[in-house]
Amino acid sequence: MARELKAEPLEADVVDLAHDGRGIARVSGKAVFIAGALPGERVRFRVTKRRRQLEEAVLLEVLTASPDRVTPRCAHFGVCGGCSLQHLSPEAQLAAKQRQLLDNLERIGGVRPLRVIEPLRGPAFAYRRRARLGVKYVHKKGRVLAGFRERDKPYVADLRRCEILLERFATLPEELAALVETLSIRERIPQVELAAGDERAALVFRIMQPLSAADAAALERFGARLDVQIHVQPGGLDSIRPLAAEVPALEYAVDAGRVVLEFGPSDFVQINREVNRAMVAAAQGLLAPEPADSVLDLFCGLGNFTLPLSRLAARIVGVEGDEGLVRKARLNALRNGIGNAEFLAENLFEPSGFGAWAERAYDLVLLDPPRAGAVEIMERMAQWRPRRVVYISCHPGSLARDAGILVRSQGYRLIGAGVMDMFPQTTHVESVAVFEHGA
């Protein structure tokens, strides 16, 4: 249990950066986590919570600043929980994420890569093409707020502008707040989701009661002004529908424009368009399919990796747990004229129920699991016998655990690993690792 307290101010040197972006100092042998502090700084702080193994503190003053400290671009930084590292230079952010990845691989997995892959980078700001914004009518303020949640709090942050959303949507929080204030159901809209393709974009309004005719007309005008599709969601994800009778699908291109994928406003797509393009190209290069190869793509989604890889191999099997995404992946293969890609719906966390696809051998395997990783299928590598495995990860801890299994139990070497800057200004660590079979 943590104890709330009001302690006297202290001074200390910050020696490290925690995985959540807080600076770490050591006082009397105990780690102190200080929000807003950076490694290499001398700071004054006040302890706010004491735990058995650590303490938490608020930053009062930076006495000696780190050379990596920069002025945050966003006026809401420190209050909004959408970003946590805008005070750290982009180069230092990448370096910290790389250290975290390598530390996790060694500490959790007991492995080291033979080489560190050069980080994949995109724009530091104005990159986010998907976002879920909270909406709240606050009686005490007499107006609607729209934005991400406040840092470490459940409240909706009062945003005017967001610097990590695509530039055309930077002022979307303020515009949404102004719109919702005019609606009869302003207290019954808890969130709005943004989904943007390369050309078209959509907004999904979660509505807890039906729109009036005037509300619907206001949303239509709003969509026309912003040049976005308007969808409403009265229930679960399967209830999402456009206000207009027909709307064209959202789409984005990869593989230097040779593959175009269609997706719906609630479908999973990578948030950072530029890094996703670089990531797909990197996966092609790292996996290096040969013309006669068979490839297995696990957690394939819409075919983000499957379809670009299909052009380089004899055949490829994509497996995904979401049946809706599998149907769309098959349609994307047809639209792109790809005939050597097979897509299957399968719960990849229950290997005992795998179908005939799992009994075959594969030359190459690519996997892109969720945060929990793919420990349930690591033992299957011995049956598939791929000569190379490329692992795309959104959590360095689960990657490290799975890497340890591949190296210690399955006879693979960790050839390379590196970070991908999918979420600049945040502490999220996306990474890629390459394994080759052989002692």
C-alpha positions as CSV (number, residue, x, y, z in Angstrom):
1,M,0.0,0.0,0.0
2,A,1.1,3.5,-0.8
3,R,0.8,6.3,1.8
4,E,-0.3,9.8,0.8
5,L,1.8,12.4,2.5
6,K,3.1,15.9,2.4
7,A,6.9,15.7,2.8
8,E,9.6,18.4,2.8
9,P,11.3,19.2,-0.5
10,L,14.4,17.2,-1.3
11,E,17.1,17.4,-3.9
12,A,18.7,14.5,-5.8
13,D,20.3,13.5,-9.1
14,V,18.2,11.6,-11.6
15,V,20.0,8.5,-12.8
16,D,17.5,6.7,-15.0
17,L,14.2,6.8,-16.9
18,A,11.4,4.4,-15.9
19,H,9.4,2.5,-18.5
20,D,6.5,5.0,-17.8
21,G,8.6,8.1,-18.5
22,R,9.3,9.2,-15.0
23,G,12.8,10.0,-13.9
24,I,14.4,7.7,-11.2
25,A,16.6,9.1,-8.4
26,R,18.0,7.2,-5.4
27,V,17.6,8.6,-1.9
28,S,18.9,6.6,1.1
29,G,19.1,3.5,-1.1
30,K,15.5,3.7,-2.2
31,A,14.3,4.5,-5.8
32,V,12.2,7.6,-6.1
33,F,10.1,8.0,-9.3
34,I,9.7,11.7,-10.2
35,A,7.3,12.7,-12.9
36,G,8.8,15.2,-15.3
37,A,12.4,14.6,-14.4
38,L,15.0,13.3,-16.8
39,P,18.3,11.4,-16.4
40,G,21.3,13.6,-15.8
41,E,19.3,16.3,-14.0
42,R,19.6,17.7,-10.6
43,V,16.1,18.3,-9.3
44,R,14.1,19.5,-6.3
45,F,11.1,17.3,-5.6
46,R,8.5,16.4,-3.0
47,V,7.7,12.8,-2.1
48,T,3.9,12.2,-2.4
49,K,3.7,8.4,-1.9
50,R,5.8,6.0,0.1
51,R,5.9,2.3,-0.7
52,R,8.0,-0.5,0.8
53,Q,10.4,-0.6,-2.2
54,L,10.0,2.8,-3.8
55,E,8.7,6.3,-3.5
56,E,6.7,8.6,-5.9
57,A,7.3,12.3,-6.1
58,V,6.3,15.4,-7.9
59,L,8.9,17.7,-9.6
60,L,9.2,21.1,-8.0
61,E,12.2,22.5,-9.8
62,V,14.9,21.5,-12.3
63,L,18.2,22.7,-10.8
64,T,20.5,21.4,-13.6
65,A,18.7,20.5,-16.8
66,S,19.6,17.6,-19.1
67,P,21.0,18.5,-22.5
68,D,18.2,16.3,-23.9
69,R,15.4,18.4,-22.3
70,V,13.3,20.3,-24.9
71,T,10.3,22.6,-24.6
72,P,7.1,20.6,-25.1
73,R,5.3,21.6,-28.3
74,C,1.8,21.0,-26.8
75,A,0.2,23.5,-24.5
76,H,-1.6,20.7,-22.7
77,F,1.5,18.6,-22.0
78,G,1.7,17.5,-18.3
79,V,-2.1,17.5,-18.0
80,C,-3.2,15.4,-21.0
81,G,-2.3,11.7,-20.8
82,G,-1.9,11.3,-24.5
83,C,1.8,12.0,-24.4
84,S,4.4,11.6,-21.6
85,L,7.8,12.4,-23.3
86,Q,7.4,15.7,-25.1
87,H,10.0,17.2,-22.7
88,L,12.6,14.7,-24.0
89,S,14.2,15.1,-27.5
90,P,13.1,12.6,-30.1
91,E,16.7,11.2,-30.4
92,A,16.8,10.6,-26.6
93,Q,13.4,9.1,-26.6
94,L,14.5,6.5,-29.2
95,A,17.7,5.8,-27.3
96,A,15.7,5.2,-24.1
97,K,13.4,2.8,-25.9
98,Q,16.3,0.9,-27.4
99,R,17.9,0.6,-23.9
100,Q,14.6,-0.7,-22.6
101,L,14.3,-3.3,-25.3
102,L,17.8,-4.6,-24.9
103,D,17.5,-4.6,-21.1
104,N,14.3,-6.6,-21.4
105,L,15.8,-9.1,-23.8
106,E,18.7,-9.7,-21.5
107,R,17.0,-9.5,-18.1
108,I,13.8,-11.4,-19.0
109,G,14.8,-13.5,-22.0
110,G,18.4,-14.1,-21.2
111,V,19.4,-13.2,-24.8
112,R,21.3,-10.6,-26.7
113,P,20.9,-9.8,-30.4
114,L,24.0,-10.2,-32.6
115,R,23.2,-6.7,-33.9
116,V,21.0,-3.8,-33.1
117,I,18.8,-2.9,-36.0
118,E,18.7,0.8,-36.9
119,P,15.5,2.4,-35.5
120,L,12.6,2.9,-37.9
121,R,11.4,6.5,-37.7
122,G,8.7,8.7,-39.0
123,P,7.5,12.2,-38.1
124,A,7.8,13.2,-34.4
125,F,4.5,15.0,-34.4
126,A,1.3,14.9,-36.5
127,Y,1.5,11.2,-37.1
128,R,-1.6,9.7,-35.4
129,R,-4.3,8.5,-37.8
130,R,-6.3,6.6,-35.2
131,A,-7.5,8.0,-31.9
132,R,-10.3,7.5,-29.3
133,L,-11.2,10.8,-27.8
134,G,-13.3,11.1,-24.7
135,V,-16.3,13.5,-24.7
136,K,-17.9,14.8,-21.5
137,Y,-20.4,17.5,-20.7
138,V,-19.2,19.0,-17.5
139,H,-22.0,20.8,-15.6
140,K,-19.7,22.8,-13.4
141,K,-18.0,24.3,-16.4
142,G,-21.2,24.5,-18.4
143,R,-19.6,23.1,-21.6
144,V,-18.4,20.0,-23.3
145,L,-14.8,18.8,-23.1
146,A,-13.2,16.5,-25.7
147,G,-9.7,14.9,-25.7
148,F,-7.6,12.1,-24.2
149,R,-7.9,11.3,-20.6
150,E,-5.9,13.4,-18.1
151,R,-2.6,11.9,-17.0
152,D,-3.2,9.4,-14.1
153,K,-6.8,10.5,-13.8
154,P,-10.2,9.4,-15.3
155,Y,-11.2,12.9,-16.4
156,V,-11.3,14.1,-20.0
157,A,-8.6,16.6,-20.6
158,D,-9.8,20.0,-21.9
159,L,-7.9,20.1,-25.2
160,R,-7.9,22.8,-27.8
161,R,-5.3,21.3,-30.1
162,C,-3.5,17.9,-30.3
163,E,0.0,17.9,-31.7
164,I,0.2,14.1,-32.4
165,L,-3.0,13.8,-34.4
166,L,-2.6,14.2,-38.2
167,E,-2.3,17.9,-38.9
168,R,-5.7,18.1,-40.6
169,F,-7.2,16.9,-37.3
170,A,-5.0,18.9,-34.9
171,T,-7.9,21.1,-33.7
172,L,-10.4,18.2,-33.7
173,P,-10.8,18.1,-29.9
174,E,-12.0,21.7,-29.8
175,E,-14.2,21.3,-32.9
176,L,-15.8,18.2,-31.5
177,A,-16.5,19.9,-28.2
178,A,-18.2,22.9,-30.0
179,L,-20.3,20.5,-32.1
180,V,-21.4,18.2,-29.3
181,E,-22.5,21.3,-27.2
182,T,-25.1,22.0,-29.9
183,L,-26.7,18.5,-29.8
184,S,-29.7,17.4,-27.8
185,I,-27.8,14.3,-26.6
186,R,-24.7,16.2,-25.6
187,E,-24.6,14.3,-22.3
188,R,-25.1,10.9,-24.0
189,I,-22.0,10.9,-26.2
190,P,-19.0,9.4,-24.2
191,Q,-16.5,9.1,-27.0
192,V,-15.6,9.8,-30.7
193,E,-13.1,7.7,-32.6
194,L,-11.0,8.9,-35.5
195,A,-9.9,6.6,-38.3
196,A,-8.0,8.0,-41.3
197,G,-6.8,6.3,-44.4
198,D,-4.4,7.8,-47.0
199,E,-7.2,9.9,-48.5
200,R,-10.5,9.4,-46.7
201,A,-11.3,9.6,-42.9
202,A,-14.1,8.7,-40.6
203,L,-15.4,9.7,-37.2
204,V,-17.5,7.3,-35.1
205,F,-19.7,8.8,-32.5
206,R,-20.7,6.5,-29.6
207,I,-24.3,7.4,-28.9
208,M,-26.2,6.3,-25.8
209,Q,-29.6,7.4,-27.1
210,P,-30.9,8.0,-30.6
211,L,-30.1,11.2,-32.6
212,S,-32.8,13.7,-33.2
213,A,-33.3,14.8,-36.8
214,A,-31.6,18.1,-35.9
215,D,-28.7,16.2,-34.3
216,A,-28.2,14.1,-37.5
217,A,-28.3,17.2,-39.7
218,A,-25.7,18.8,-37.5
219,L,-23.4,15.8,-37.7
220,E,-23.8,15.7,-41.5
221,R,-22.9,19.4,-41.8
222,F,-19.9,18.8,-39.5
223,G,-18.7,15.8,-41.7
224,A,-19.1,17.9,-44.8
225,R,-17.1,20.8,-43.4
226,L,-14.2,18.5,-42.2
227,D,-14.5,16.2,-45.3
228,V,-14.9,13.1,-43.1
229,Q,-17.4,10.3,-43.0
230,I,-19.8,10.3,-40.0
231,H,-20.6,7.0,-38.4
232,V,-22.7,6.3,-35.2
233,Q,-22.3,3.5,-32.8
234,P,-25.4,2.9,-30.6
235,G,-24.2,-0.5,-29.2
236,G,-21.3,-2.8,-29.7
237,L,-18.8,-2.7,-32.6
238,D,-21.2,-4.5,-34.9
239,S,-23.7,-1.6,-34.5
240,I,-21.5,0.9,-36.2
241,R,-23.2,2.4,-39.3
242,P,-22.6,5.5,-41.5
243,L,-25.1,8.3,-41.4
244,A,-25.1,8.4,-45.2
245,A,-26.6,5.5,-47.2
246,E,-23.3,4.6,-48.8
247,V,-19.7,5.6,-48.1
248,P,-16.5,4.4,-49.8
249,A,-14.2,2.3,-47.8
250,L,-11.2,3.8,-46.0
251,E,-7.9,2.6,-47.5
252,Y,-4.1,2.8,-47.2
253,A,-1.2,1.7,-49.3
254,V,2.0,-0.2,-48.5
255,D,4.7,-1.9,-50.5
256,A,5.5,1.4,-52.3
257,G,1.8,1.6,-53.4
258,R,1.7,-1.9,-54.9
259,V,-0.7,-3.1,-52.2
260,V,-3.8,-1.1,-51.1
261,L,-5.8,-2.3,-48.1
262,E,-9.4,-1.4,-47.4
263,F,-10.5,-1.2,-43.8
264,G,-13.5,-0.1,-41.7
265,P,-13.5,2.7,-39.1
266,S,-13.3,0.3,-36.2
267,D,-10.7,-2.1,-37.8
268,F,-7.3,-2.3,-36.3
269,V,-4.6,-0.6,-38.4
270,Q,-1.2,0.7,-37.3
271,I,-1.5,4.2,-35.9
272,N,1.5,5.7,-37.6
273,R,1.2,5.6,-41.4
274,E,4.9,6.4,-42.2
275,V,6.3,4.0,-39.7
276,N,3.9,1.2,-40.8
277,R,5.2,1.6,-44.4
278,A,8.8,1.4,-43.2
279,M,7.9,-1.6,-41.0
280,V,6.3,-3.5,-43.8
281,A,9.4,-2.9,-46.0
282,A,11.7,-3.9,-43.1
283,A,9.8,-7.1,-42.6
284,Q,10.1,-8.0,-46.3
285,G,13.9,-7.4,-46.1
286,L,14.4,-9.1,-42.8
287,L,12.4,-12.2,-43.6
288,A,13.9,-12.2,-47.2
289,P,11.5,-14.7,-48.9
290,E,12.8,-16.6,-51.8
291,P,10.5,-17.4,-54.8
292,A,9.9,-21.0,-53.7
293,D,9.2,-20.3,-50.0
294,S,6.1,-20.9,-48.1
295,V,5.4,-18.3,-45.4
296,L,3.2,-18.2,-42.3
297,D,1.9,-14.9,-41.0
298,L,0.4,-15.1,-37.6
299,F,-2.0,-12.4,-36.2
300,C,-2.2,-11.2,-39.8
301,G,-5.2,-8.8,-39.4
302,L,-6.2,-7.2,-42.7
303,G,-3.1,-8.6,-44.5
304,N,-0.8,-5.7,-43.7
305,F,2.3,-7.9,-44.0
306,T,0.7,-10.9,-45.7
307,L,-0.1,-9.3,-49.0
308,P,3.2,-7.5,-49.5
309,L,5.1,-10.7,-48.6
310,S,2.9,-12.7,-51.0
311,R,4.6,-11.0,-54.0
312,L,8.0,-12.4,-52.9
313,A,7.1,-16.0,-52.0
314,A,5.4,-19.1,-53.6
315,R,2.6,-19.1,-51.1
316,I,1.6,-17.5,-47.8
317,V,-0.9,-18.4,-45.1
318,G,-2.3,-15.6,-42.9
319,V,-4.0,-16.6,-39.6
320,E,-6.0,-14.2,-37.4
321,G,-8.5,-14.6,-34.6
322,D,-10.9,-12.0,-35.7
323,E,-13.2,-13.5,-38.4
324,G,-14.3,-10.1,-39.6
325,L,-10.7,-9.1,-40.3
326,V,-10.1,-12.4,-42.1
327,R,-13.0,-11.8,-44.4
328,K,-11.6,-8.3,-45.2
329,A,-8.1,-9.8,-45.7
330,R,-9.5,-12.2,-48.3
331,L,-11.3,-9.3,-50.1
332,N,-8.1,-7.3,-50.0
333,A,-6.3,-10.1,-51.7
334,L,-8.9,-10.2,-54.4
335,R,-8.8,-6.4,-54.9
336,N,-5.0,-6.6,-55.3
337,G,-5.1,-9.5,-57.7
338,I,-3.2,-11.7,-55.3
339,G,-3.9,-15.5,-55.6
340,N,-1.2,-17.1,-53.5
341,A,-2.4,-15.9,-50.1
342,E,-4.7,-18.0,-47.9
343,F,-6.4,-16.4,-44.9
344,L,-7.8,-18.5,-42.0
345,A,-9.7,-17.6,-38.8
346,E,-8.2,-19.3,-35.8
347,N,-7.8,-18.6,-32.1
348,L,-4.0,-18.4,-31.9
349,F,-4.1,-18.6,-28.1
350,E,-5.5,-22.2,-28.2
351,P,-3.0,-24.4,-30.1
352,S,-4.9,-27.5,-29.3
353,G,-7.6,-26.4,-31.6
354,F,-5.5,-25.5,-34.6
355,G,-6.6,-26.8,-38.0
356,A,-4.7,-28.5,-40.8
357,W,-2.6,-25.4,-41.6
358,A,-0.7,-26.0,-38.3
359,E,0.4,-29.4,-39.4
360,R,2.4,-28.2,-42.4
361,A,6.0,-27.0,-42.5
362,Y,6.9,-23.4,-43.4
363,D,10.1,-21.9,-44.6
364,L,9.5,-18.5,-42.9
365,V,7.3,-17.3,-40.1
366,L,6.2,-13.7,-39.3
367,L,4.2,-12.9,-36.2
368,D,2.7,-9.7,-34.9
369,P,0.9,-10.6,-31.6
370,P,-0.9,-8.3,-29.2
371,R,0.8,-7.1,-25.9
372,A,0.4,-10.6,-24.3
373,G,2.9,-12.0,-26.9
374,A,2.8,-15.4,-28.4
375,V,4.0,-17.8,-25.8
376,E,1.3,-20.3,-26.6
377,I,2.6,-21.0,-30.1
378,M,6.3,-20.9,-29.5
379,E,6.5,-24.7,-29.1
380,R,5.0,-25.0,-32.6
381,M,8.2,-23.7,-34.2
382,A,9.8,-27.1,-33.8
383,Q,7.0,-28.5,-36.0
384,W,6.9,-25.7,-38.6
385,R,10.8,-25.7,-38.8
386,P,11.1,-22.2,-40.4
387,R,14.7,-21.2,-41.1
388,R,13.9,-17.6,-40.1
389,V,11.3,-15.9,-37.8
390,V,10.5,-12.2,-37.7
391,Y,8.7,-11.1,-34.6
392,I,6.9,-7.7,-34.5
393,S,6.2,-6.6,-31.0
394,C,4.3,-3.9,-29.1
395,H,5.6,-5.0,-25.7
396,P,9.3,-5.6,-25.0
397,G,8.6,-7.8,-22.0
398,S,6.5,-10.3,-23.9
399,L,9.0,-10.3,-26.8
400,A,11.9,-10.9,-24.4
401,R,10.0,-13.9,-22.8
402,D,9.2,-15.4,-26.2
403,A,12.7,-14.7,-27.5
404,G,14.2,-16.7,-24.6
405,I,11.9,-19.7,-25.5
406,L,13.0,-19.6,-29.1
407,V,16.7,-19.4,-28.3
408,R,16.8,-21.8,-25.4
409,S,14.2,-24.4,-26.4
410,Q,13.8,-24.1,-30.2
411,G,17.3,-23.8,-31.4
412,Y,17.2,-20.3,-32.8
413,R,19.7,-17.4,-32.6
414,L,18.6,-13.8,-32.1
415,I,20.2,-12.3,-35.1
416,G,19.0,-8.7,-34.6
417,A,16.5,-6.6,-32.7
418,G,15.6,-2.9,-32.8
419,V,12.9,-0.4,-32.0
420,M,10.3,1.3,-34.3
421,D,9.1,4.7,-33.4
422,M,5.4,4.0,-33.9
423,F,4.4,6.3,-31.0
424,P,6.7,9.3,-30.7
425,Q,6.2,11.4,-27.5
426,T,4.9,8.4,-25.6
427,T,6.5,5.5,-23.7
428,H,5.1,2.8,-26.0
429,V,7.9,0.6,-27.3
430,E,7.4,-1.1,-30.7
431,S,10.1,-3.4,-31.8
432,V,11.2,-6.0,-34.3
433,A,13.4,-9.1,-33.8
434,V,14.8,-11.6,-36.2
435,F,15.7,-15.2,-35.4
436,E,17.5,-17.8,-37.5
437,H,17.6,-21.5,-36.9
438,G,20.9,-23.1,-36.1
439,A,23.5,-23.2,-33.3
